[in-house]
Amino acid sequence: MTVALGKKAPKFKLPASNGETISLMELRGAPVVIFFYPKDMTATCTVQACDMRDRYAEFRKMGAVVLGISGDSIKSHRNFIEKKELPYLLLADENHKVCELYGVWQLKKLYGREYMGIVRSTFLIDAKGTLVQEWRNVKVKGHADAVLEAVSLL
C-alpha cells in the first residue's frame, strides 16, 4: 500500500513512549497529526517537537491527536519527552516499516555522504482515517502553524 491523498492512511501499530502500543485504527473518530522526524535530541528535530508542544493545547481543543514517529528507541523517546516536556506520544519505528509505508524512509545526502534516513514529513488524517494533507521535506519554521490551520479546516 502506498500513501495517497484522499485514500485511507496506511494502518500501523507501534510501541509508544507511554508503554502502550498505538494503532492508527484505534484513533478513528479524531483527526490525527503524524510527524516523522529523523532523530531525538538533534537541533532541528528539537525545534520541531517543541513547536508542536507549544501548539498542543490548540490541537487538543480541535480534538486532534498528535503523534511523533522516528526510528529511535522507546528509551530515547522517554528521555526526549522528559527533557523537552513533550505532552504527546512518540512512537518507535526502529525497523522503519511505518516510515517505508508513508514513503519517508529515503536515501539522503549530507556532506557528500549518502545514507538511508527519515525525511521530515507530516501527515494529517481525518476522523474517518483518510489522508487529507501531507507536508514532505518540511522546513520547521512556521510548520506547526500550517498544520494547525489545516486541522482547523476539518
Sequence and secondary structure as in RCSB ss.txt:
>XXXX:A:sequence
MTVALGKKAPKFKLPASNGETISLMELRGAPVVIFFYPKDMTATCTVQACDMRDRYAEFRKMGAVVLGISGDSIK
SHRNFIEKKELPYLLLADENHKVCELYGVWQLKKLYGREYMGIVRSTFLIDAKGTLVQEWRNVKVKGHADAVLEA
VSLL
>XXXX:A:secstr
    TTSB    EEEBTTSSEEETGGGTTS EEEEE S TT HHHHHHHHHHHHTHHHHHHTT EEEEEESS HH
HHHHHHHHHT  SEEEE TT HHHHHTT EEEEEETTEEEEEE  EEEEE TTSBEEEEEES  STTHHHHHHHH
HHT 
